[in-house]
Amino acid sequence: MSSYNARSDAGVVRLRDVLIDVSMFRDIGCVCNAMRVWGIAWLHRCGRGRLDHRRLSAVEG
């Protein structure tokens, strides 16, 4: 079960309780909702790239 709330206009994608700066996606050319949790890493469903979970910042509050 997935719940996405993309705010690309703000330059940030909110995925569950994590904010991801869209600049992290520019190198793989896919800024969209096509992300899912797989273990502790965030993996692009299109398979063109993987994000390092250490670069993600948790939302406080």
Sequence and secondary structure as in RCSB ss.txt:
>XXXX:A:sequence
MSSYNARSDAGVVRLRDVLIDVSMFRDIGCVCNAMRVWGIAWLHRCGRGRLDHRRLSAVEG
>XXXX:A:secstr
   EEEEGGGTEEEETTEEEEGGGGGGGT  SS EEEETTEEEETTSS EE GGG EE   
